[in-house]
Amino acid sequence: MKPAPFEYVRPSSLVEACELLAGDEDARIIAGGQTLIPMLAMRLARPARLVDILRLTELRGIRFEDDAIVIGAVTRQAEVERSDIVQRRLPLLAKALPWVGHPPTRNRGTVGGSIANADPSAEIPLVAVTLGAEIEIANPSGRAGMLADEFFIGPMITSVMPGDCVCAARFPVWPHPRIGTGFHEVSARQSDFAFVAAAAQVAIDEDGRCLDATLGLGGVGDHALRIDVTPLIGEDFGRVSVADVVRAATEGLEASSDLHATADYRRRVASVLGTRALEDAFAEARSRNGAAQ
């Protein structure tokens, strides 16, 4: 099947891109095209105009800035996966990226594209929510930041308004020397979208007590969720039941049912994978010698 006719525009700057988007409510951004191109081919999407932002250098790159790793929207997922600074400073994102699609799609897909697409099962949005990342949005009036929790509203639905363009994601870097991460997901096949995914990051002190902990779940509901695991903070992980904390936090979770899994299945698996992810994170943190990353 062929796409419906559309106009193709390649702006020379982010400002021009925002002006094009603001001036045409039927315009759509394209960068990696890993989701949009198949939708165009099946005529599930029929934009009047495609605004290609892939070659805007101001939206590309990975940099450390103000205790955060900032990743430009058109940065390829494969580039982030191979990045030394991401491996050292954002270990949870580094651990999740091999689960994103397949190597060929990561070579084309962009970080901003995954975030803007807002699939409830996608791994990059899950890590963004888990770590409390800030999504930077540009429009003709300037730039603004929005927490990932507020950015994702529902399946394929975000807070992006006409004329807005996702330009970067700002992932906070934890300052603690002993950090551990865990990531698990269940899917029909390796690299398919997850039925349920769990991402966790913890920091401990020299005595094994928890200084900070965060847990996120994807694929369970309308969008990625951050789960309250504050009862773990201040506790010695050798003496506290992670499973009990996660079970209590996920007991009343609103879950979705579809052809792949029931809501009850997703709730049960979310509890199991959340526990495993946190336990892996604690084990990894304990194995560190305390040296700065």
C-alpha positions as CSV (number, residue, x, y, z in Angstrom):
1,M,0.0,0.0,0.0
2,K,1.2,3.5,-0.7
3,P,0.9,6.6,1.5
4,A,-1.7,9.3,0.8
5,P,-0.1,12.3,-0.8
6,F,1.7,14.8,1.4
7,E,4.1,17.7,1.2
8,Y,7.7,17.1,2.4
9,V,9.6,19.9,4.1
10,R,13.1,20.0,5.5
11,P,13.5,23.1,7.7
12,S,17.0,24.6,8.2
13,S,16.4,25.4,11.9
14,L,14.4,24.4,14.9
15,V,12.6,27.8,14.8
16,E,11.5,27.2,11.2
17,A,10.4,23.7,12.1
18,C,8.2,25.1,14.9
19,E,6.7,27.7,12.7
20,L,5.8,25.1,10.1
21,L,4.2,22.9,12.7
22,A,2.3,25.9,14.2
23,G,1.0,27.0,10.8
24,D,-0.5,23.6,9.8
25,E,-2.4,21.4,12.2
26,D,-2.1,18.5,9.8
27,A,1.7,18.6,9.8
28,R,3.7,15.8,11.4
29,I,7.3,15.6,12.4
30,I,9.5,12.9,11.0
31,A,13.0,11.9,12.1
32,G,13.9,8.2,12.3
33,G,10.5,7.2,10.9
34,Q,10.4,3.8,12.5
35,T,6.8,4.2,13.6
36,L,5.5,6.8,11.2
37,I,6.6,5.3,7.9
38,P,4.7,2.0,8.4
39,M,1.6,4.0,9.5
40,L,1.9,6.1,6.4
41,A,2.2,3.0,4.2
42,M,-1.0,1.5,5.8
43,R,-2.7,4.9,5.6
44,L,-3.3,4.8,9.4
45,A,-1.7,8.3,9.4
46,R,-2.5,10.9,6.7
47,P,-0.6,14.1,7.4
48,A,-0.8,16.9,4.9
49,R,2.8,17.8,5.5
50,L,5.9,16.0,6.9
51,V,8.5,18.2,8.6
52,D,11.8,16.4,8.6
53,I,14.0,17.4,11.6
54,L,16.5,14.7,11.3
55,R,19.3,16.9,10.0
56,L,19.0,19.7,12.6
57,T,22.3,19.5,14.4
58,E,20.9,21.5,17.3
59,L,18.7,18.5,18.1
60,R,21.5,16.0,18.1
61,G,24.1,14.8,20.6
62,I,24.7,13.6,24.1
63,R,26.1,15.9,26.7
64,F,26.6,16.2,30.5
65,E,25.0,19.4,31.8
66,D,24.0,20.6,35.3
67,D,24.0,17.1,36.9
68,A,22.0,15.6,34.0
69,I,22.6,13.8,30.7
70,V,20.9,15.7,27.9
71,I,20.1,13.7,24.8
72,G,19.0,15.5,21.7
73,A,15.7,14.4,20.1
74,V,17.2,13.2,16.8
75,T,20.1,11.3,18.4
76,R,19.9,7.7,17.1
77,Q,19.1,5.0,19.7
78,A,22.1,3.0,18.6
79,E,24.4,6.0,19.3
80,V,23.0,6.3,22.8
81,E,23.4,2.5,23.3
82,R,27.1,2.7,22.4
83,S,27.8,5.9,24.3
84,D,30.4,5.7,27.1
85,I,28.9,8.6,29.0
86,V,25.5,6.9,29.0
87,Q,27.1,3.6,30.2
88,R,28.8,5.3,33.1
89,R,26.3,8.0,34.1
90,L,22.9,6.5,33.0
91,P,23.3,2.8,33.6
92,L,19.5,2.2,33.7
93,L,19.0,3.6,30.2
94,A,22.1,1.7,29.0
95,K,20.5,-1.5,30.4
96,A,17.1,-0.9,28.8
97,L,18.3,0.1,25.3
98,P,19.1,-3.4,24.0
99,W,15.4,-4.3,24.6
100,V,14.3,-1.5,22.2
101,G,13.3,-3.0,18.9
102,H,16.0,-4.7,16.9
103,P,19.5,-3.5,16.0
104,P,18.3,-2.2,12.5
105,T,15.5,-0.2,14.1
106,R,17.8,1.2,16.7
107,N,20.2,2.3,14.0
108,R,17.4,4.4,12.5
109,G,15.1,5.2,15.5
110,T,15.7,8.3,17.6
111,V,15.3,8.9,21.3
112,G,12.9,11.8,20.7
113,G,10.8,9.8,18.3
114,S,10.3,7.0,21.0
115,I,9.4,9.6,23.6
116,A,7.0,11.5,21.3
117,N,5.3,8.3,20.1
118,A,4.4,7.5,23.8
119,D,3.8,3.8,23.4
120,P,2.8,2.5,26.9
121,S,5.2,-0.5,26.4
122,A,8.2,1.4,25.1
123,E,11.4,1.2,27.1
124,I,12.8,4.7,26.6
125,P,9.7,6.4,28.0
126,L,9.7,3.9,30.9
127,V,13.2,4.9,31.8
128,A,12.3,8.6,31.5
129,V,9.4,8.2,33.9
130,T,11.4,6.0,36.3
131,L,14.3,8.5,36.6
132,G,12.1,11.6,36.6
133,A,13.5,12.9,33.3
134,E,12.5,16.3,31.9
135,I,11.3,16.5,28.3
136,E,12.4,19.7,26.6
137,I,9.8,21.1,24.2
138,A,10.3,23.9,21.7
139,N,7.6,26.0,20.0
140,P,7.5,29.4,18.3
141,S,7.6,31.1,21.8
142,G,10.8,29.4,23.0
143,R,11.7,26.3,25.0
144,A,10.2,24.8,28.1
145,G,10.7,21.6,30.2
146,M,8.1,19.2,31.4
147,L,8.5,16.2,33.7
148,A,8.0,12.9,32.0
149,D,5.2,12.1,34.5
150,E,3.2,15.0,33.1
151,F,4.3,14.6,29.5
152,F,2.8,11.1,29.0
153,I,-1.0,11.2,29.2
154,G,-2.2,8.0,27.5
155,P,-1.5,5.5,24.7
156,M,0.2,7.5,22.0
157,I,-1.0,10.7,23.7
158,T,1.3,13.4,25.1
159,S,1.0,17.0,26.3
160,V,2.6,18.2,23.1
161,M,0.4,21.0,21.5
162,P,0.2,22.1,17.9
163,G,3.5,23.9,17.1
164,D,5.4,22.0,19.7
165,C,8.5,19.9,19.0
166,V,10.3,17.5,21.4
167,C,13.9,18.7,21.2
168,A,15.7,16.9,24.0
169,A,15.4,14.6,27.1
170,R,17.2,15.6,30.3
171,F,17.9,12.5,32.5
172,P,19.1,13.3,36.0
173,V,22.4,11.7,37.1
174,W,22.4,10.4,40.7
175,P,25.5,11.6,42.6
176,H,25.8,8.5,44.8
177,P,28.9,6.3,44.4
178,R,27.1,3.0,44.9
179,I,24.3,2.7,42.4
180,G,22.6,-0.4,41.0
181,T,20.1,-0.9,38.3
182,G,17.7,-3.6,37.2
183,F,15.5,-4.1,34.1
184,H,13.2,-7.0,33.2
185,E,10.4,-7.4,30.6
186,V,8.1,-10.1,29.3
187,S,7.1,-10.1,25.6
188,A,6.0,-12.6,23.0
189,R,9.4,-12.5,21.3
190,Q,12.7,-10.9,22.0
191,S,12.5,-7.2,21.1
192,D,8.8,-7.1,20.7
193,F,6.8,-4.6,22.7
194,A,6.6,-5.7,26.3
195,F,3.4,-7.0,27.9
196,V,5.0,-5.8,31.1
197,A,8.4,-4.2,31.8
198,A,10.1,-3.1,35.1
199,A,13.0,-0.7,35.5
200,A,14.6,0.0,38.9
201,Q,17.5,2.1,40.2
202,V,18.8,2.2,43.8
203,A,21.6,3.9,45.7
204,I,23.0,2.5,49.0
205,D,25.6,3.6,51.6
206,E,28.6,1.7,52.8
207,D,26.5,-0.2,55.3
208,G,24.0,-1.4,52.7
209,R,21.2,1.0,53.7
210,C,19.1,2.5,50.9
211,L,19.7,6.1,50.2
212,D,17.4,6.3,47.2
213,A,15.2,4.0,45.2
214,T,12.9,4.3,42.2
215,L,10.8,1.7,40.3
216,G,8.9,2.1,37.0
217,L,6.5,-0.2,35.2
218,G,5.6,-0.2,31.5
219,G,3.0,-2.0,29.5
220,V,0.7,-2.3,32.5
221,G,-1.6,0.7,31.9
222,D,-2.1,3.7,29.6
223,H,1.5,4.9,30.1
224,A,4.6,4.2,32.0
225,L,4.1,4.5,35.8
226,R,6.5,5.3,38.7
227,I,5.7,3.1,41.7
228,D,6.1,4.3,45.3
229,V,8.9,2.3,46.9
230,T,9.8,5.0,49.6
231,P,9.4,2.4,52.4
232,L,12.7,1.0,51.2
233,I,14.6,4.2,51.8
234,G,16.7,4.0,55.0
235,E,16.3,0.2,55.2
236,D,19.0,-2.4,55.1
237,F,18.2,-4.6,52.1
238,G,19.4,-7.7,53.8
239,R,16.6,-7.2,56.3
240,V,13.7,-5.9,54.3
241,S,11.3,-7.8,52.0
242,V,11.4,-6.1,48.6
243,A,8.6,-8.3,47.5
244,D,6.3,-7.2,50.2
245,V,7.0,-3.5,49.4
246,V,6.4,-4.0,45.7
247,R,3.3,-6.2,46.3
248,A,1.7,-3.5,48.5
249,A,2.6,-0.8,45.9
250,T,1.1,-2.6,43.0
251,E,-1.9,-4.2,44.6
252,G,-4.5,-1.7,43.4
253,L,-2.7,-1.0,40.1
254,E,-5.0,0.0,37.2
255,A,-4.0,-2.4,34.4
256,S,-5.2,-2.9,30.8
257,S,-6.6,-6.0,29.2
258,D,-6.1,-6.8,25.5
259,L,-5.6,-9.8,23.1
260,H,-2.1,-10.4,24.6
261,A,-2.7,-10.3,28.3
262,T,-5.4,-9.8,30.9
263,A,-5.3,-7.0,33.5
264,D,-4.9,-9.6,36.3
265,Y,-2.0,-11.1,34.5
266,R,-0.3,-7.7,34.1
267,R,-0.7,-6.9,37.7
268,R,0.8,-10.2,38.9
269,V,3.7,-10.0,36.4
270,A,4.3,-6.3,37.3
271,S,4.8,-7.3,41.0
272,V,7.1,-10.1,40.1
273,L,9.2,-8.2,37.6
274,G,9.3,-5.1,39.9
275,T,10.7,-7.2,42.7
276,R,13.3,-8.8,40.4
277,A,14.4,-5.5,39.0
278,L,14.8,-4.0,42.5
279,E,16.6,-7.1,43.8
280,D,19.0,-7.0,40.8
281,A,19.6,-3.3,41.5
282,F,20.4,-3.9,45.1
283,A,22.8,-6.8,44.3
284,E,24.6,-4.6,41.7
285,A,24.9,-1.7,44.1
286,R,26.4,-4.0,46.8
287,S,28.9,-5.3,44.4
288,R,30.3,-1.9,43.8
289,N,33.4,-0.8,45.8
290,G,32.1,2.8,46.3
291,A,34.4,4.4,43.7
292,A,32.8,7.3,41.9
293,Q,31.4,6.5,38.4
